[in-house]
């Protein structure tokens, strides 16, 4: 599997298939997970990074966004680590990130 995330064009390409309908938050979560493939991010870490604040109460915001991302891409791409958080189920060689210049 190959995953390319093009930040300037807000575009995700999975195995030559273009994924166009990710929301801004979904895109940001997927980008964050792909920065370090295989690393497990807790819900709290993702919330803090994406929303820019410490979660006051732990709701299901991150989980809901993960569910929506999984509906749009290969479900096996994002792995849940029970009681911990989420990680991208790819090797670094399988992920290409194109950043803003």
N, C-alpha and C positions, 0 to 999 in steps of 0.2 A: 504494500500500500504506500502511496505517495500523497502527501498533503502539502499544498502551497497556500500560504496566507499572504495576501497582498494588501497591506494596510492603506497605501495611497488610493487604491481603487476599491477598497472595502469589498474584497473578493476572496473567496475560498475555492480552491480547486482540489478536488479529491479524485485521484486516479483519472485525470483528464475530464472529470465532470464538474461543471461550474455550479457552485452553491450560491445563489443570489439573495436568498431571502432571510439571512441572519440579521437580527436587530443589532443595534449598536452595542448593547450590553452582552448579547450572545457572542458577538464578534470579539469583544474585549476579553470575555472569559476564555474562549477558545485560544486566542492569542496568548494569554497568560499561561495557560496549560502547556502550550507548545514552545514556550521560551526554554523550558527545561523538560523535555519529554522523559517520562518515567518518574519524575518527582511528584510526590503526593502533596497536594495543596489542601489544607483544611478549609472548611466552609468559611470560617472566620477570616482566614488569610485572603481568600478570594473576595469576600465582601469588602474588606478593608482596602484592597488594591483597586477594585472596580468602582466601588461607591465612595471611596475616600474617607471613610469614617469607621470608627469602632462600632460594631453592632451592639446596640443597647439591649436588645433582646434577640435571641436567636430564633428567627422565623425560617420559613422554607424558601426564601427568595432565591438563594443560589441553587437549591435543588430544582425549583421550578424552571429556572433558566437552563439548567443541564438537561432536563427532560425535553425542553423545546429544541435544544441543539441536537440531541439524539434523534429527534423526529426528522431532522433535515439532513443529517449526515449518517454515515455508517454507525449503527448503535454500539458496535464493539470498540469504536475509537476512544471513547471516554469510559474509563473503568472506575467503578465505585469501590472504595476501600472501606468496608463496613466499620463504622464508628470513628473513621478518621477523615476522609474526604474524597478527592478525585484526582485522577492522573490521566494523561494521554497514553494510550497503549501503543506507542510507536517508539522506534529508535531515532536518535538524532539525525541519522542519515536519511530518514524517511520524511523529515519535516524541513520545509524551506520557508523562511520568513522574509518578506520584503517590507522594509520599514520606510517611513517618510524620510525624505532627505532634508 
